[in-house]
Each structure stands twice: as C-alpha cells, then as structure tokens.
Amino acid sequence: MDIPYIVDERPDTGLTNVKLGIWLFLASEVMLFGALFSSYVLLRLMAPEWPVGSEVLNVPMGTFNTAVLIGSSVTMVFAYASLQMDDLAGFKKFMGATIVLSLVFMVVKGFEYTHEFQIGNFPWTNTYLAIYFTMTGLHALHIIGGVIVNAYFLGPGSKMWATNKTQFTNRIEAAGLYWHFVDLVWIFLFPVLYLL
Amino acid sequence: MSENVQHHIAIYKKVAAALAVLTVLTVAVSYIDFGVALGIIVALIIAATKGSLVLSFFMHLLDEKKSVPLSRNGIGLIIGSLIITALFFLVIIFVPLMGHADRVGDYYTLPNADAPTVETPPAH
C-alpha cells in the first residue's frame, strides 16, 4: 500500500505527509540532543572544576568545521532550489558539493579526535571530555546518516526525477530539513563545547 | 514558480553571508573577557540568532503559516508541534538549573575524575 499524500498536500493539514513526518522526527531529535544539553548543564554546574573549551580543543579547526557545515547547508538549499527550477544538473552539482563538504567536516573531526587521543584525552579522562565526545560523537553519527541519504539521492535515488519530479523534490526538501537540523545542532555545540 | 525561487535564492545568499559574519563574531567575542555568566549569555544569543536564521529561511519555517482547517491563527501542525517541543526543551534545560539553585537539604557534588579531593573539615 502506498503512503498517502506524499505528492499532494493533505487538505486538512495543508502539508504533505513527508513534510509533517520529517518535522515530527526533527522534534524528537530536539529532545534527544536536548537531553544531552541538559546533561551538559547538570554536569557543568555540579563539577568542582570545568576546563575552558578553547584551552583543550582546537578553536581554529572547530571554526573551520562550523564554516564547512554552514556551507553545506547553503549548497543543500541551492540543490533544492535547482530542482524547483527544473534543473537536475544543478541539483547534482550542489548535492555533490554538500556531500564533499560533509566529508571534509568528518575528516577534520577525525583529525581532532586523533589528536585528543594522542595527547591522552579520552572520554573517560574527565567529565568535560565525556560530554564532548558523547555530543560530538552523536552529531557525527547524524552527519554519517545524512551523507548516506544524500549520496543515495545523488546516485540511484535520482532516477525518480524521470518518473515523478514532485515526489523527488519533496524527498530532497525532507533530506534538506534534516541536514539543516544537523547544522543547527552544530551551531549550538560549537560555542558550548569549544568556546565557553 | 521560477520567479519565486529566484527570490528565495537571493534570500539564501544574504542568509549565508549573515551566518558567515555571525560565525566570525562567535569566535571574536570569545576572546573578550565578559566573565563566565555574561560570556555564556552572549554566546547563546549569537547562536540563537544563527539558529533562527537557519530555521526561518533554510528550513522555510516562515512559509509554514498556512490557513488550512487544522490550523489556528496561522499556527499549523509544524509550528504547533515545534512550540510544544520548545516548551519541553526548556523544561529539560531548566530542571538542572533549578536543581542547582535549590539549596534546601544536603548538597552533593557529582563524582568527577578531574575533581580535587574535597577535604572534610575536622570535627570539633
């Protein structure tokens, strides 16, 4: 059985089920990351000592990654806008750029983690590093998930463009909403963990 | 349709520029010594500004106000669910803060690998 209202908007909600579904999923994601931010507040308030993030982590690398991730969000909206303008080649160009920027983010994150491990900073070293690795680790898993989905839509998934343009555009909108959410989480993670 | 998209693209470019400026600002203000409390407030205000730009324009939240049967005063299902989510989010953020402010009864410090040992004052 097909899922109803994935192409046309449902008259009473004014939304496709795709869009309502992804927003409800993102709302649950807010609570998932919210619980970790809440844990961060609790752990920091209860800790007798808390290191300054900029003295432990590499702020230039974190800033670079922030710019990379925001850049990938920008290319993602351009990918979506390309489809709205009936431009599949433009979509592929911008979606490809989004995936490349996501991978750059992961490589930089890999260098940061490797450096921390080399100088003996592990998740069990102290509470600050525990919450740092937990939050950035969960965020990195979200990046990996986004890359897999985006790569599918760039590759085999884009065949749908030939058969159902509207449905494919709706899928990209949903993937984009997820991707902007991942960017949004990082916008808060970066100052909280690196700067404060 | 296409003209509408062109209009959106112009906005995306402006938002991208604003996010770049605010990212630089985030790092720049971290070098100013505001003290811990004010520093946190300033950093969170900048982050919230960036976040609302992403939500409003990249995630098109401003366009989600539609007059349909299941909406009240432009608050449709998406904005409605997000308002409820935001309320729950505030609760889970403020619970530890309120717990910390509460000084009634015994006060415990969580075990912390980095923590210096707290010496018990000698009993008189």
Contacts between the chains, C-beta under 8 A, distances in Angstrom:
chain1	res1	chain2	res2	distance
A	11	B	68	7.2
A	11	B	69	7.3
A	12	B	68	6.4
A	12	B	69	4.5
A	12	B	70	4.9
A	13	B	68	6.3
A	13	B	70	5.1
A	13	B	76	7.2
A	13	B	77	5.4
A	14	B	66	4.2
A	14	B	67	7.8
A	14	B	68	3.3
A	14	B	70	7.4
A	14	B	71	6.8
A	14	B	76	6.1
A	15	B	76	7.2
A	15	B	77	6.5
A	15	B	78	6.9
A	19	B	78	7.3
A	20	B	77	5.8
A	20	B	78	6.9
A	23	B	77	7.9
A	23	B	78	4.7
A	23	B	81	6.5
A	23	B	82	7.3
A	24	B	81	6.1
A	27	B	81	5.3
A	27	B	82	6.4
A	27	B	84	7.9
A	27	B	85	4.2
A	30	B	85	5.1
A	30	B	86	7.9
A	30	B	89	5.8
A	31	B	85	6.8
A	31	B	88	6.3
A	31	B	89	6.9
A	31	B	92	7.5
A	34	B	88	7.5
A	34	B	89	4.5
A	34	B	92	5.2
A	34	B	93	6.9
A	35	B	92	6.1
A	37	B	92	8.0
A	37	B	93	6.4
A	38	B	92	4.3
A	38	B	93	5.5
A	38	B	95	6.8
A	38	B	96	5.9
A	39	B	96	7.9
A	41	B	93	6.3
A	41	B	96	4.6
A	41	B	97	6.3
A	42	B	96	3.7
A	42	B	99	7.4
A	42	B	100	7.9
A	42	B	110	7.9
A	43	B	110	6.7
A	45	B	96	6.2
A	45	B	97	7.2
A	45	B	100	4.2
A	46	B	100	7.3
A	46	B	108	7.7
A	46	B	109	5.7
A	46	B	110	4.3
A	46	B	112	7.9
A	47	B	109	7.5
A	47	B	110	6.8
A	47	B	112	5.0
A	47	B	114	7.5
A	47	B	115	6.9
A	48	B	109	5.9
A	48	B	112	6.5
A	48	B	115	4.7
A	48	B	116	6.6
A	48	B	118	7.2
A	49	B	112	7.4
A	49	B	114	5.7
A	49	B	115	6.4
A	49	B	116	7.1
A	51	B	114	7.7
A	54	B	30	6.5
A	59	B	27	6.6
A	59	B	30	7.6
A	63	B	23	6.8
A	63	B	27	5.2
A	66	B	23	5.3
A	66	B	26	7.8
A	67	B	20	6.9
A	67	B	23	5.9
A	70	B	16	7.3
A	70	B	19	4.9
A	70	B	20	7.1
A	70	B	23	6.6
A	71	B	16	7.9
A	73	B	54	6.7
A	73	B	58	5.7
A	74	B	12	6.6
A	74	B	16	4.5
A	74	B	19	8.0
A	74	B	58	7.9
A	76	B	58	7.6
A	77	B	8	8.0
A	77	B	12	5.0
A	77	B	58	5.2
A	78	B	9	7.2
A	78	B	12	6.8
A	81	B	5	5.3
A	81	B	8	6.1
A	81	B	9	5.4
A	81	B	12	7.1
A	84	B	1	6.9
A	84	B	2	7.9
A	84	B	5	4.7
A	85	B	2	5.6
A	85	B	5	5.3
A	124	B	113	7.2
A	125	B	113	6.5
A	125	B	114	7.9
A	126	B	112	6.8
A	126	B	113	4.6
A	126	B	114	3.9
A	127	B	110	7.4
A	127	B	112	5.0
A	127	B	113	6.7
A	127	B	114	6.8
A	128	B	114	7.4
A	176	B	58	7.6
A	176	B	59	7.9
A	177	B	59	5.5
A	180	B	54	5.4
A	180	B	55	7.8
A	180	B	58	4.6
A	180	B	59	4.9
A	181	B	59	7.6
A	183	B	54	6.2
A	183	B	58	7.9
A	184	B	51	5.3
A	184	B	54	5.2
A	184	B	55	6.9
A	187	B	47	5.5
A	187	B	50	4.8
A	187	B	51	5.4
A	187	B	54	6.9
A	188	B	44	8.0
A	188	B	47	5.1
A	188	B	51	6.7
A	190	B	26	7.2
A	190	B	47	7.9
A	191	B	26	5.6
A	191	B	30	7.4
A	191	B	43	4.1
A	191	B	44	7.3
A	191	B	46	7.3
A	191	B	47	5.4
A	192	B	43	7.6
A	192	B	47	7.9
A	195	B	26	7.0
A	195	B	27	7.1
A	195	B	30	4.0
A	195	B	43	6.0
A	196	B	30	7.8
A	196	B	36	7.7
A	196	B	39	6.4
A	196	B	40	5.6
A	196	B	43	5.8
